[in-house]
Amino acid sequence: TKNIIIIYLMDTKTRKSALRAQRQEITEYHAYNKLADRCKDEHNAQILRTIAQAELRHSKFWEKKTNTTVNPDRFQIFRLLLLTRILGLTFVLKRMEKNEGTASRRYNHLNKVIPETAKLSEEEAAHEKELLGLLDEERLQYVGSIVLGLNDALVELTGALAGFTLALANTKIITLAGLVTGISAAFSMAASDYLSSKAEGDPRAVKSAIYTGTAYIITVVLMILPYLLLENKFLSLGITLGIVIIIIFSFNYYISVAKDLNFRRRFLEMAVISLGVAGFSFLIGYILKAALGIDEGI
């Protein structure tokens, strides 16, 4: 009787909101189950199935209120699975969890007709946040190694390229010098990470070194590209500095979401260090060029 009264009290807008909530819940139920089926880690798979069952209960709650059966959004499920494969499980699910704030605001006006909505929304947010905190994803276990490779490449190569840009005239020569410097440093950094981890008795020393070296190499390639494709060395340097900012922004945004860290502070710290080193190296290049009498023909 109560549900019949609620259905009667719903206006068109309220009913559409309730149906959207119902469809979102059943969509997430199927999405979490599919992610669990694909998950190799049984611990993570069990967490995902637990969340899925909660989504199913919420969908049933809305189904009683709307007296309607809805189908899941297949495209949204496909998109979620694709993003998870590319960006990782933890990042995508925590990004979803942060977006739940907009969903809860959408349900605010439903409270007048369905008072249980507020409690349901609060319980769902708290439960999901608690469970997502238990996820254990391999790539996030090696964040320290990735930061080591990424940060060292950004600082060292940004400074080197700034110095090369002023000291050398030809972008091809700058590219060669940058690649030799970057690739050599990548192998050196990976080897140092391996030896350091091994000395500490870390059984994951090899993987740690691979993550460090890979992060370094990828960063080197992205920063060298402008010099490889363009002939104007100062334009190339400007684009490279832009790429540096994008890398710093993207990486810190990813980590801040996946590990619940402060994005603003981490981003500003890395950006100031990298650009500061670039400016200082550019100045050193200018001074050395003048002191050694190097002309633009080199």
C-alpha positions as CSV (number, residue, x, y, z in Angstrom):
1,T,0.0,0.0,0.0
2,K,2.8,2.4,0.9
3,N,4.5,1.8,-2.5
4,I,1.3,2.4,-4.3
5,I,0.8,5.7,-2.5
6,I,4.4,6.7,-3.4
7,I,3.9,5.8,-7.1
8,Y,0.7,7.9,-7.0
9,L,2.5,10.9,-5.5
10,M,5.3,10.9,-8.0
11,D,5.2,13.6,-10.6
12,T,6.9,13.1,-14.0
13,K,10.2,14.7,-12.9
14,T,10.4,12.6,-9.7
15,R,9.5,9.4,-11.5
16,K,12.3,10.0,-14.1
17,S,14.8,10.6,-11.4
18,A,13.8,7.5,-9.6
19,L,14.1,5.5,-12.9
20,R,17.5,7.0,-13.5
21,A,18.6,5.9,-10.1
22,Q,17.2,2.4,-10.6
23,R,19.0,2.1,-14.0
24,Q,22.2,3.3,-12.5
25,E,22.1,0.8,-9.7
26,I,21.4,-2.2,-12.0
27,T,24.1,-1.0,-14.4
28,E,26.6,-0.9,-11.6
29,Y,25.5,-4.3,-10.4
30,H,26.4,-5.8,-13.7
31,A,29.5,-3.8,-14.1
32,Y,31.0,-4.8,-10.7
33,N,30.1,-8.4,-11.4
34,K,31.9,-8.3,-14.8
35,L,34.9,-6.7,-13.2
36,A,35.0,-9.4,-10.6
37,D,34.9,-12.1,-13.2
38,R,37.9,-10.5,-15.0
39,C,39.8,-9.9,-11.8
40,K,42.7,-12.3,-11.2
41,D,43.1,-11.4,-7.5
42,E,40.4,-13.2,-5.6
43,H,40.6,-10.7,-2.7
44,N,39.7,-7.9,-5.1
45,A,37.1,-10.0,-6.9
46,Q,35.3,-10.7,-3.6
47,I,35.2,-7.0,-2.7
48,L,33.7,-6.2,-6.2
49,R,31.0,-8.9,-5.7
50,T,30.1,-7.5,-2.3
51,I,29.6,-4.1,-3.8
52,A,27.6,-5.6,-6.7
53,Q,25.2,-7.2,-4.3
54,A,24.7,-3.9,-2.5
55,E,23.9,-2.3,-5.9
56,L,21.4,-5.0,-6.6
57,R,19.6,-4.4,-3.3
58,H,19.4,-0.7,-4.1
59,S,18.1,-1.5,-7.6
60,K,15.4,-3.7,-6.0
61,F,14.5,-0.8,-3.6
62,W,13.9,1.6,-6.5
63,E,12.0,-1.1,-8.5
64,K,9.5,-1.3,-5.7
65,K,9.1,2.4,-5.7
66,T,8.7,2.7,-9.5
67,N,6.9,-0.6,-10.1
68,T,8.9,-0.9,-13.3
69,T,11.7,-3.1,-14.5
70,V,14.6,-1.4,-16.3
71,N,17.6,-2.7,-18.3
72,P,21.2,-1.8,-17.5
73,D,23.1,0.7,-19.7
74,R,25.2,-1.7,-21.8
75,F,27.4,1.1,-23.2
76,Q,28.2,2.4,-19.8
77,I,29.3,-1.1,-18.7
78,F,31.5,-1.4,-21.8
79,R,33.0,2.0,-21.2
80,L,33.8,1.1,-17.6
81,L,35.4,-2.2,-18.5
82,L,37.5,-0.4,-21.2
83,L,38.6,2.4,-18.8
84,T,39.5,-0.1,-16.1
85,R,41.7,-2.0,-18.6
86,I,43.5,1.2,-19.5
87,L,43.6,3.2,-16.3
88,G,43.4,0.4,-13.7
89,L,40.7,-0.8,-11.3
90,T,41.4,1.4,-8.3
91,F,41.5,4.7,-10.2
92,V,38.3,4.1,-12.2
93,L,36.3,2.9,-9.2
94,K,37.4,5.7,-6.9
95,R,36.7,8.2,-9.6
96,M,33.2,6.7,-9.8
97,E,32.9,6.9,-6.0
98,K,33.8,10.6,-6.1
99,N,31.2,11.2,-8.7
100,E,28.5,9.8,-6.4
101,G,28.3,13.3,-4.9
102,T,26.6,14.6,-8.0
103,A,24.2,11.6,-7.9
104,S,23.2,12.2,-4.3
105,R,22.4,15.9,-5.2
106,R,20.2,14.6,-7.9
107,Y,18.2,12.5,-5.4
108,N,17.7,15.4,-3.0
109,H,14.2,16.3,-4.3
110,L,13.2,12.6,-4.0
111,N,13.4,12.9,-0.2
112,K,10.1,14.7,-0.1
113,V,8.3,11.7,-1.7
114,I,10.7,8.9,-0.6
115,P,12.3,9.7,2.8
116,E,14.4,6.6,2.7
117,T,16.4,8.0,-0.2
118,A,18.8,10.1,2.0
119,K,19.7,7.2,4.3
120,L,20.2,4.9,1.3
121,S,22.5,7.4,-0.4
122,E,24.6,7.9,2.8
123,E,24.9,4.2,3.5
124,E,25.9,3.4,-0.1
125,A,28.6,6.1,-0.2
126,A,30.1,5.0,3.2
127,H,30.0,1.3,2.3
128,E,31.6,1.7,-1.1
129,K,34.3,4.0,0.2
130,E,35.2,1.5,3.0
131,L,35.3,-1.4,0.5
132,L,37.2,0.4,-2.2
133,G,39.9,1.2,0.4
134,L,40.5,-2.5,0.7
135,L,41.4,-2.9,-3.0
136,D,45.0,-4.0,-3.6
137,E,46.2,-3.3,-7.1
138,E,49.7,-4.3,-8.3
139,R,50.5,-1.1,-10.2
140,L,49.8,1.0,-7.0
141,Q,52.2,-1.2,-5.0
142,Y,55.0,0.3,-7.2
143,V,54.0,3.9,-7.0
144,G,57.3,4.7,-5.3
145,S,59.2,3.2,-8.2
146,I,57.1,5.0,-10.8
147,V,57.6,8.3,-9.0
148,L,61.3,7.7,-8.8
149,G,61.6,7.1,-12.6
150,L,59.1,9.8,-13.6
151,N,60.4,12.5,-11.3
152,D,64.1,11.9,-12.1
153,A,63.4,11.9,-15.8
154,L,61.4,15.1,-15.6
155,V,64.0,17.0,-13.5
156,E,67.1,15.6,-15.2
157,L,66.0,15.7,-18.8
158,T,64.1,19.0,-18.6
159,G,67.3,20.6,-17.3
160,A,69.5,18.8,-19.9
161,L,67.2,19.8,-22.8
162,A,67.1,23.4,-21.7
163,G,70.9,23.5,-21.6
164,F,71.2,21.7,-24.9
165,T,68.7,24.1,-26.6
166,L,70.9,27.1,-25.8
167,A,74.2,25.5,-26.3
168,L,73.5,23.6,-29.6
169,A,72.0,24.9,-32.8
170,N,70.6,21.8,-34.5
171,T,67.5,20.1,-33.2
172,K,68.8,16.7,-34.5
173,I,71.9,17.1,-32.4
174,I,69.8,18.1,-29.4
175,T,67.6,15.0,-30.0
176,L,70.6,12.8,-30.2
177,A,72.1,14.2,-27.0
178,G,68.8,14.1,-25.3
179,L,68.2,10.4,-26.2
180,V,71.7,9.3,-25.2
181,T,71.3,11.2,-21.9
182,G,67.8,9.9,-21.2
183,I,68.2,6.3,-22.2
184,S,71.5,6.0,-20.3
185,A,70.0,7.6,-17.3
186,A,66.9,5.2,-17.5
187,F,69.1,2.1,-17.4
188,S,71.2,3.6,-14.6
189,M,68.1,4.5,-12.5
190,A,66.6,1.1,-13.0
191,A,69.8,-0.6,-12.0
192,S,70.1,1.6,-8.9
193,D,66.5,0.9,-7.9
194,Y,67.1,-2.9,-8.3
195,L,70.3,-2.9,-6.3
196,S,68.7,-0.7,-3.6
197,S,65.6,-2.9,-3.3
198,K,67.8,-6.1,-3.4
199,A,70.0,-4.7,-0.6
200,E,66.8,-4.2,1.5
201,G,65.7,-7.8,0.9
202,D,62.7,-6.8,-1.2
203,P,61.6,-9.9,-3.2
204,R,60.0,-7.5,-5.8
205,A,63.3,-5.9,-6.7
206,V,63.1,-6.9,-10.4
207,K,59.5,-5.6,-10.9
208,S,60.4,-2.4,-9.0
209,A,63.3,-1.8,-11.4
210,I,61.1,-2.5,-14.4
211,Y,58.5,0.0,-13.3
212,T,61.2,2.7,-12.6
213,G,63.0,2.1,-16.0
214,T,59.7,2.0,-18.0
215,A,58.4,5.3,-16.4
216,Y,61.7,6.9,-17.2
217,I,61.8,5.7,-20.8
218,I,58.2,6.8,-21.6
219,T,58.9,10.2,-20.1
220,V,62.1,10.6,-22.2
221,V,60.3,9.7,-25.4
222,L,57.5,12.2,-24.8
223,M,59.9,15.0,-24.0
224,I,62.2,14.4,-27.0
225,L,59.4,14.2,-29.6
226,P,59.1,18.0,-30.3
227,Y,62.8,18.1,-31.1
228,L,62.4,15.1,-33.4
229,L,59.5,16.6,-35.3
230,L,60.3,20.3,-35.4
231,E,63.3,22.4,-36.6
232,N,62.8,25.4,-34.3
233,K,64.7,24.5,-31.1
234,F,63.1,27.2,-29.0
235,L,59.6,26.2,-30.1
236,S,60.5,22.6,-29.4
237,L,61.6,23.6,-25.9
238,G,58.4,25.4,-25.3
239,I,56.3,22.4,-26.4
240,T,58.5,20.1,-24.2
241,L,57.8,22.3,-21.2
242,G,54.1,22.1,-22.0
243,I,54.4,18.3,-22.2
244,V,56.2,18.3,-18.8
245,I,53.3,20.2,-17.2
246,I,50.8,17.7,-18.8
247,I,52.7,14.7,-17.5
248,I,53.0,16.1,-14.0
249,F,49.3,17.1,-14.0
250,S,48.1,13.7,-15.3
251,F,50.3,11.6,-13.1
252,N,49.5,13.5,-9.9
253,Y,45.8,13.5,-10.7
254,Y,45.9,9.7,-11.2
255,I,47.7,9.1,-7.9
256,S,45.7,11.6,-5.9
257,V,42.5,9.8,-6.9
258,A,43.8,6.3,-6.6
259,K,45.5,6.8,-3.3
260,D,43.3,9.7,-1.8
261,L,46.2,12.2,-1.7
262,N,46.4,16.0,-2.0
263,F,46.6,16.8,-5.7
264,R,47.3,20.5,-5.6
265,R,50.3,20.3,-3.3
266,R,51.9,17.4,-5.2
267,F,51.3,19.0,-8.6
268,L,52.8,22.4,-7.6
269,E,55.8,20.8,-5.9
270,M,56.8,18.7,-9.0
271,A,56.0,21.5,-11.4
272,V,58.1,24.1,-9.5
273,I,61.0,21.7,-9.2
274,S,61.0,20.6,-12.9
275,L,60.6,24.1,-14.3
276,G,63.0,25.6,-11.8
277,V,65.7,23.2,-12.9
278,A,64.9,23.9,-16.6
279,G,65.3,27.7,-16.0
280,F,68.6,27.2,-14.0
281,S,70.0,24.9,-16.7
282,F,69.1,27.3,-19.4
283,L,71.0,30.0,-17.6
284,I,74.0,27.7,-17.1
285,G,73.9,26.8,-20.8
286,Y,74.0,30.5,-21.7
287,I,76.9,31.2,-19.3
288,L,78.9,28.2,-20.6
289,K,78.2,29.0,-24.2
290,A,79.6,32.6,-23.7
291,A,82.5,31.4,-21.6
292,L,83.6,28.7,-24.1
293,G,83.0,30.9,-27.1
294,I,80.6,28.4,-28.8
295,D,78.9,29.8,-31.8
296,E,75.5,29.0,-33.4
297,G,77.0,26.8,-36.1
298,I,77.4,23.8,-33.8
